[in-house]
Amino acid sequence: MKHWMWLALAAVVMVAAGVTLVALPRGQEWTTSSPEALAELEAAMDAEMKLYSEDAEGSFNRALELDPDFVIANLFSLRYLPHDDQETKEARWAKVEEADTTLLTPRERFFVERARAYHEERPDDAVAILDEYAARYPNDPYILFQRAERAWGLSRLEEAERLYQRLAEISPNWVIAYNMLGYINMGRGRFAEAEEYFKSYRFIAPDQANPFDSLGELFITIGRYDEAEEMLEQALDIRPDFWASYAHLVLVMGLNGDPDGARGIVERAKEAGVPEGRVMAMDCRQRYMALRSAERWQEILDQAESECATEWRVGFATLTTHFAASRLGDWESALALEVETGNILATFEQDSKSMEAMTLRGAFAHMQGVRLAFQGEYADAEKKLRAADEELTYGEAATGTYKLYNRMILAEVLLADGKDAEAHGLLTKVRGVNPVMVAEFEDSGLKAIGLDRV
């Protein structure tokens, strides 16, 4: 099966819900002859609700040890398997593909039928299956959650907001709804509303790490860095291996200009048993933030083929390498990275509204805008940086802060092109989101990238 199909299946089976909730249809919810396997499934789904992926993976595996034919456990466990474990993926998928759906509950049939449609490259049928089951079981929180996730993934935020609100109304214990409502409002720049949802989430689930982590992301975006650090540390007090909070702390340290602090966070994550791949991603970010802060441009270029720069396309290392090339006037290297990014972008539908596609389009336009700015092509740079701003959102801390940074560069380009009024109008907007970034920009002499030093 094509690699992207496994990714589609992974998205389909991300349930993130506890089975102890009241739901429709009534009766037996999951089909297994083993009470012990059912208990492990419940534990896995409870862990998913808390975003404790390692716990979920372990419980799914134990459920399948107890009942290898447990159809829904085979399906839901697929997203936790390593990309290179094709044998296990195929074996578990075979259980799903061969299942007699007449022996399953309606909810299980929904998940199986939709997964089969995606597997057979029938995306329109998959959408129809979701709509059909939603019409038949409008108050089943599992199916309502899937509808909300689809709307969120397509950036249909008003629809997603309405669906998550409905989910919170009919099943208040589905606390993930409050989390998503917070991120929807955050992504739309409604930060006060986002804070209210995240605080409600924290009030309902004070024993979980993620509510504190989500508040931390919001505070990073709006420049309340001390509060962000406090929230993220509280998340780690609750769950010492909660990798997302370490990653967000690395970002906070970078924004505060504290490379030693960022390195310390990476070491803490390693000691806490965070998975190696996650630690590597954090370590790469802190290294490139330190190099960028120290303006060691040639050293950055010399690492263009390092694991950090090649493992995640297009990641922070790639963007930093492109910036270094542009800063040094190495147009060949800068353009090569743009071509590579454009080729990756071409694998998406041109008008795709998925978060990944939008962020990639934003990164591509940003890279072009930075190069053009250093080349003195201010009018064209302005167009590209504005295009990047249209694609980038405040939907998560890393993307939100990059959106603001893109606006800082745009302001500098406008000033360089003699458009002072437009530049200061833009700075006023940024100040309304993150006043700290604007204060730093002003302290630097209104320079985000230093065009007059080239």
ABEGO torsion letter per residue (X at the ends): XBAAAAAAAAAAABAGBBAABBBOBBEBABBBABAAAAAAAAAAAAAAAAGBAAAAAAAAAAAAAABAABAAAAAAAAAABBAABAAAAAAAAAAAAABBAAABBAAAAAAAAAAAAAAAGBAAAAAAAAAAAAAABAABAAAAAAAAAAAAAAGBAAAAAAAAAAAAAABAABAAAAAAAAAAAAAAGBAAAAAAAAAAAAAABAABAAAAAAAAAAAAAAGBAAAAAAAAAAAAAABAABAAAAAAAAAAAAAAGBAAAAAAAAAAAAAAGBBAAAAAAAAAAAAAAAAAAAGBAAAAAAAAABAAAAABOBBAAAAAAAAAAAAAGBAAAAAAAAAAAAAAAAABBAABABAAAAAAAAAAAAAAAAAAAAAGBAAAAAAAAAAAAAABBAABAAAAAAAAAAAAAAAAAAAAAGBAAAAAAAAAAAAAABAAAAAAAAAAGGBAAGAAAX
